[in-house]
Amino acid sequence: MTPTTSTTSTTSTTRLTVAQALVRFLSAQYSERDGVRQRLIGATWGIFGHGNVAGLGQALLEYADDMPYHQGRNEQSMVHAAVGYARQSNRLSTHAVTTSIGPGATNLVTGAALATVNHLPVLLLPGDIFATRVADPVLQQLEVPYAGDVSVNDSLRPVSRYFDRIMRPQALIPAALQAMRVLTDPVETGAVTLALPQDVQAEAYDWPEEFFAERTWVVRRPGADPTELADAVRAIRAAHRPLLIAGGGVHHSRAEEALAEFAGATGIPVASTQAGKGSLRHDHPQDVGGVGHTGTATANELARQADLVIGVGTRYTDFTTASGTLFTGDGVRFLNLNTAPYDSHKLAGLPLVADARNTLAELTQSLGMHAHRVTDAYVAEYSLDKERWEQRVEACYEAEEPDVRPTQPQVLGALDALVDESDVIINAAGSLPGDLHKMWRARSRDQYHLEYGYSCMGYEIPAAIGVKMAAPERNVWALVGDGTYLMMPTEIVTAVQEGIAIKILLVQNHGYASIGGLSEETGAERFGTAYRHRLDDGTFSGAPLPVDLAANAASLGMRVLRAKTVRDLRAALAEARAADTPTCVYVETETADTVSGAPPAQAWWDVPVAETATRASAVKARELYERHVSTRRRHL
């Protein structure tokens, strides 16, 4: 098809379908920050059905030279791949995802929630029911007797930062512009949904040429209010035991260098959330590791005694605050540097609503004018504790017997000994996040890619594909347990199809190890958490299931290396790292009903325990729960 162009005395127009116009528009959108400009929508993922095959499907074929297309196997995993790409691109570029109406559209919901929770941009373009209602009900339509304008796409409203349904062609113009605004807003960004009725997608309209002109969306770096900045400087100077908590906002702002300069100049120790880990290299003198339930003993002891907590780019989730039981120092106050006012005011903190990179530099300069630095005794205290923690990590990583089955920390230790700062490790769920947060030695600002805002099982493999697309020169590792692998292995086919040389480290421990441990702690006795045969008594306590996940990965086209011992594992990891094709390393560790060998949790996490029960395990767990709850503190 050749678009027709008409000219009037006022404007020039081009006749295209809505889908064609949308693809042309998206191809001309750019983001810019600090003078660096790049495509905002780098590609489109799609699975086609009757709700988008003749609309967006035809349009992506029409403009294949302008908009790259990637074929997915699962709608949720396509969103994960787009999110992985967006995070690796510092939120300055993302992908669009198109699906049909019906199950394809509702499969987007989990991925959309993940994107929005983590403030990561992704554009969703699900098909929708007929706007004209000529086919009513259309195949896969959910009929709602009290509301004729409802479709399954309305399930995306609560998990989207912006939502619109394009009922007429001309409505696309304002909706598309608003969508780009939200995608590039450092505070508002997340999942953006434009629901596209299938008849409207194919409808032609005379579009003004201005709609297709290149547009550059500048990503702002808001400056600090002078009064808030002055208050922040006074609070830091008055503190005797300050602790800085680095959240994901440090990475989003590319504030790592500014943070390193601030920490080095002031001597203030820096702990990190899951999203913020890597804000400082693990060997920076002020880096004290992860904080909260999955944090280090060093960071958590500093948190308990801190008189000022400086939160930079953190949402203060319950893992970070140990469900309100961690920050217990007398008179402890909070200073919160964040672009989002909502997060800046948490824990009744002093708000500093501004960009992290520029404001940290301002704080360093202002404090330097007064030669402000914490005491040598404080530095010596946390430096010694940091050294002791590193010794614990080394003991967990070390394998004295190389010809035995490894523990999970020894698996991480083997990988730790192999990688350099160019490698990226990706994880989201199971027992691995806790072990990684406590023990992993982050060597670069983006090596540690943990999705823990939504902790979504199945995220790792598709996200690794997205990260590898954004950084093709990097070695990208998806670390998955058997429970997570079984959730969503299908994008292995995509990696094979497109020659995307991701690495998968697949750890088999025969069950939901993390939840099994939590179940035991809360008196639920690991019920329903092991992958074992059911016995006559109804319990899942028989032999482990004869499931061969390595064979499954191989059946999807991936090269698989099996490792039975620590020695095998080291060799397999080295071979996988050197491979230029998608490669999986499969290793079996302990079963799910044994401990991983990592240090236990260094802070509490509130998971409510049955208030009344007849089983002794639950009664005992409730007694311990009530002791922890009594230490909770509301910061006012």
C-alpha positions, 0 to 999 in steps of 0.5 A: 500500500502507498499512502496518499497525501493531500494538501489543503491551504492549512495543512497536509494530511496522509490517509492511513489506518489507525494502526498504521498511523500509530506505528509511524508515530511511535517510530518518530518518538525520541527521549533525551537526557543530558544531551543524549538522544535515542529512540523512545520505542525501540521495537514492538513485541507481538502475538497476533490474534483476531483482535490485532492481526489485521490492524497492528499486525498489518501495520507492523508489516507495512512499516517493518523498516521503521519499527523492528518486530519481535515474536513472543510466546507468552504475552506476560513474558513479552512485557517482561522482556520490554521491561528488562530492555527499559531498565537496562536502557536507564528508562530512556528507551522501551518496547511496545507490546501488542496482543489480541483481545481476550486471553492475550490482553489479560495475560498482560496484567501481571507484566503491567503491574510489575512495570508500574510497581518498579516505575519502568516504562512499557507501552501496551497495545491490546486489541479490544472489542468492536467500537461500532458493536456490529459484532456483539458479542465478538469472540472472547468478549466479556459481556457485562450486563450493567455496562456495555462499554466494559471489556477485559482491557479494563483489568489493565486500568489499576496497573497502568499509569495511563489508560485510554481506549481509542474509540475513534481515529482522531482520539489517537492523537491526544492519547498517543501524546499523553502516552509519551508524556507518561512514559518519559516522566521520571515520577509517573512512568510505568505501564501505559495502555492504549486499548485499540478496538479491532475495527478502529485499528483498521479504519482509515483517517486523514492524519495531519503530517505534523503528527508524524514529525519527530518529537523529542521528549526531554527527561527532566532533572528537577532541582532542589528547593533551596529551603529543603536543601538547607534543611537537609544540610543542617540535618546531616551536619547534626547527625552523629550516626547517619546511614544512607540507603540507596534505592533504585532511584540512584540507578534511574538518575545515573547518580552512582558517581555522585553518590560515591563522591558524597560517601567518600567526602562525608564518610557516611556508610551506604546500605542498599535496597534490592533495587539500589544494590550496585549503587556503590561497588562492593569494594567501596569503603563506604558500601556496607551491603544490603539493608533490611530483611535480606540485608547484611548484619553490618548494614542492619546494625547500623540501621538500628543505631542510626540517628539519621537515615538518608533515603535516596530514591527508595520507596521504603518497602517492608523488606527495607524497613523490616516491617517497621522494626529496623530503625529503632535508634533514639530520636531517629529522623529521616531525610528523603531525597526522591523525585516523587513527593509521595516517597519523599514524605514517607516515615515523616521524613524531611522531604528533598524533592529533586533529582538524585544525581544533581542534588547529591552533588549539591549536598557534597559541595555544601557539606564540603564548605564546612569540612563535614565528615563523620568521626573516625571512630564511626568509620572504623566501627563499620569498616571492621563489621564490613570486613567480618561480614565479607569473611562470612560470605567467603566461608559460604562461597568456599567449597572445600570438597570440589567433587560434591554437590554444591550448596546454593551459596557455593553456586553463587560463589562459583559464578562470583569467581568467574564474572567481571564488571561487564556481566549482568545477573538477573533474578526476581523470586525464590530463595535466590534474592535473599542470598544475592542481596546478602552476599553478591559482590556487585562490580558495576552499577548495572550488574545486579538486576533484581526485580523485587518490587513485584518479585515476579516468578518467571521474569528472569528469562524474558528479562534477560532477553530484553537486557541482552537486546539493550546491551548485546556486548554484555554477558547476561545471566538469568538465575532461576530456581526450578519453581520459577523456571516452570512458570515461564520457560517459553521465551527460550524459544525466542532466544533461540529463534533470534540468536540472543545468547543469554545464559541461564543458571538453572538451580534445581532444589525440588520445590519452592525453597524460599516459601518452604522456609517461610512456611516452617517459620510461620508454623505452616510446616512447609505444607504444599511447598515441595515438588514430591510425590503424594503419599497415601496420607495425602502429604507431598512427602514422597520421593522428589518428582522425576522431572528433568528440567535440563531436558526440557530446556534442551527440547526448546532448542537451548544448549544445556550443560549439566553440572553434578559437582562443584568442579563440574559447575565451575567448568560449565559456567566458564564454557557458558560464559564463552558461548555465543549461543543461548546456553543453560547450566543446570545444577542440582543443589539441596532439596527444598526442605533443607537450608541453603547454607546462606546466613539467616535473615538479619532482620524481621519480616511481617508475615502474619501467623495464625492467631489461634491453632491446635498444631504446636508449630503454629502456636510456637510461631505465633508466640515469636510473632507477637514478640516481633510485632511488639518492636514495631515502630511508627515514625511520626 
